[in-house]
Amino acid sequence: MALTKASFLLPGCAGLHSVQGKMEESTPNGKILSFLRSEFTKVKKNGQHATRTSLLLTHPQLKFPIVVFDDGIGDDGMNRYTALWLECTHQGNEVNVQGNILSCPGHGSEFDRTGKVIQGPAKKALHAFEVKTDSDSVFIVLA
């Protein structure tokens, strides 16, 4: 995956909370892009907190954004996340996020929130990144 300049958001992503990630030092597994877990929490006008189920992660070195889904708490009591590269595997167009469906405006390919193809012409799933966490942050391994 090439790291180049940031892309512009398409209308399908306009309502999604966008976060610019922080590029961490490189590891043997690849570069690490991080953001605070608190980005999944939003404060409503009445002061109440709500939880976002997804957000759009960007960085100037990325050609495409990454969607990060909060998959809830796993059996071990830790939050689980899915991070997907928003480049269509059919012809390389930027994929739009529309709830739990990711759709390509180029030729209509659709993917589920795990990146699996649910409608072609794409045949390959979206690239999924390894995700790590600590008590404060989410780390996306860009490999």
N, C-alpha and C positions, 0 to 999 in steps of 0.2 A: 504494500500500500504506500503510495507516494504522499508525502506531507508537503503541501503547497499552500498557496494563499487561501483564505477563507472564502466560502461561497455565500451568496445571498440567500435568504430564506424564501421559500416559495409560499404562496398563499395558504396552502394546506397546513403549514407549520406555524402560521402567524399567531394562533391562540395558545400555542405551547410555550410554557415558561422556558426562557433561554438563559443559560449560564455559560460564562466564559471560563473554561477550565484553566488550571495552572499547570504548566509543564514542569514535571519533576525531573530530577537527574535520570539519565538512562541507566537501565539495569541490564544484565545479560539477556533478559527476556524481551527487552525493547524499552521504548520511552513510556513514561507513566504520565497520564493526564488526571488531575485530581480536582475535586470540588467538595464543598461541605455538604454533609448529609442533611443539614438544616434547610437546604434549598428545596427539599421535598415538602417543607412545611410552609404554608402561607397563612397570613393573618388577614382575616376578613375585617370589613369596616367596623363591625361591632366588637372587635378585639378577640373574637374566637379564632382558634387555630383549626385549620383543615389540612389534610394531607394530599399532596399531588401524587398521582400514580405514574407520571412520566415527566421528563423534561428533556430539553434539547441542549446538548453540550457542544460548544464551539471553541475554537482556538484559531488564531491567525495562521498557524502552520498547517491546518487541516484543510484539505480540498473540499470535504463534505462534513456536515455535522454528524454527531452521534446521538441517537435517541437512547435514553436510559430509562428503563421501566423499574419501578419498585415492585418486586414480586411478593412482598410481605415477609413475614417471619418464618424461617425454616424450622425444622425439628430441633435444631441445636439452639434455638432462641435468637439467632442472628438474622438480620435483614438480608434478603436475597435481591440481587439486581441483575437485569439483562441489559447489555449494551450492544447496540447494533449500528453498523456503518450504513449511512443512508445513501449508498450508491447501488442503483439497480444492477443486478447481475446479468441482465439481458444486454443492455447497451450503454450502461454507465451514466444514466440520468439520475438526478437527485430525486430520492423517494420522499413523498409527503407523509406526514403522520396525521392520521384521522382517527383519534381514539386508539383502539387496539388493532386497527388495520393500517398497514403501510402500503401506499399505492404509488405507482410510477405513472406520471402524466404522459410519458413518451408512448407507450404501447399498452398500458392498462394492466401490467403485472401487479399482483397484490401479494402481500406477505402478512403473516400473523405476528403477534408481539414477540415470538421467539425467533423470527426471521424466516420461518418455513414458507415456501411458495404455496399459496392457496389458489392462485390463478395465474396462468402464463400470459405471455410467451416465456418469461424467465423460467429456467429449469433448476438453477442453483439457489440455495438459501442465501440470505444476506449474511455478510461477514459478522460474526459475533466475537466480541472481545472478552478476555478474561477480566473479571471484576474482583477486586479485593476491597476490604473495608477495615477501618478501625473505629473507635468510639465516636470520632468526629467527622471523618472523611470517607469518600468513595474514591477508589483508584482504578482507572481504566488502563490496562496494559495494551499499548498500541503495537501489536505484533501481528 
